Amino acid sequence: MSGDPSEEELDELRKKKMEQLKEQQGGEGEGQEAAQQQAEAQKQAVLKQNLTDGARKRLNTVKMSKPQVGEQVEQQVVALARSGRVQGQIDEDQMKELLSELTPDSKSFDIKRR
C-alpha cells in the first residue's frame, strides 16, 4: 500500500471523531454541525479514493477560483462514484472533460480577420 488508510480505518477514525465532537458540543444545534462535518469527511474520502493527484489539484484550483463550480463538480464526482459509474480513478484529462461539461463556455468568442 502507498500509506493510504483503508476504509475500515477511515470509518473508525470518523466514529472516534464523531464521539469526540459529541462530547465537546453536547447540544442539538451542534449535533447538526457534527453531522455536516462527518458528511464532509466522507465526501473527501470518496474524492481521495476516486481522483488521481492531478485531478485533485485541478479540482482544488477550480474551487479556489470558483467555489460554487468546484462544489458542483465534487457533488458530481461523488454521485458518479456512489452509483458505480467510475471505472478506476478519474485522471486529469477526465476531470477537464467533466469541468467543460459542467461549466458552459459563455465567454467564448471568435475573432475573424480579413
N, C-alpha and C positions, 0 to 999 in steps of 0.2 A: 504494500500500500504506500501511497505517497504522503502519509501523515494526515489524511482526511479522516475525521471520526465517522464511524458507521452510524446507520440510522438509529440503532438501539442506544448508542452512546448519546446521540443528539436528543433522543426522547428523554433519557434520564436527566440530562442537563436541563432540558426545558422544564421537567417536573420539579427539579430542585429549585430552579429559579422562580417558578410559579409559587412554590411553598414559601420561599423567602419573601417574595413580594407580598403575599397574603399576610404573612406575619408582620411585616413592616407597615402595611397600609391599614388593614383591618376594617375598612369601611366598604359600603356598597358602591359608591362612586369610583373608588379606587380599584375595585374588582373589575369594573368595566375597562379601566385603563390597563390593568394587568392582562386582560383577555386580548386587548388590542396589541400589546407587546408580544404576547405569545403568537398571535396570528402573524405579526411582522417577522418574528423569528422563524416561523415555519415557512413563510414566503421566501425569506433569504436562504434558507436551507435548500428549498426546491430550486431556486435560481442558481445557487452554487453547484448543485448536482447536475443541472441541465445546460449550463453555459460554460464555454471554454473561457480561458483567461482573456483572450482578445475580445470576445463578445461581451464579457462582463465590464471590461474597460470602456468599450464603446457605449454600453448602456449607462454607465456612470457619467460619462461625458455628456450624453444626451440629458440625463437627469439634472446635471448642473446648469445647462443652458436652458432647458425647457422641462421643468419639473412635472408638469401635467402630462406631457407626452411620454416622459420616462416612466411615470406611474402606469400609464395606459399600456405601455409595452411590457412592463413587469407583469401586469394582470393577464395579458395575452399569453405570455410565456408560461405562467403558472397554470392557466387554463389548458393550454396545449399539453403540458406535462401531466396534469391530472387525468386528462382524457386519454392518455397513452398515444398521442399522435406525434410525439417527439421520438425520432429514431436516433439513438446515441446522444451526442451533445450538440447544441446549436453553436456553430462556429461564427466567426466574424462576418463572413460573406452572407450567411443565412440571416444574421442579425441586421445587416444592411438591407436585405430584401424585406424583412419584417418592418423595419423602420420606414422604408419607402412606401409600403402598403398602408401603414397606419397614419402617415403624415402626407396629406395631399400637397403636391408641389404648386401652391398657389402663387408663388413668386417667380415662377419661370417665365421667361420671355425669349423671343427670338430676335436677333439683330440681323437684318438683311442689308448687305451693302451692294450698291450698284456700280 
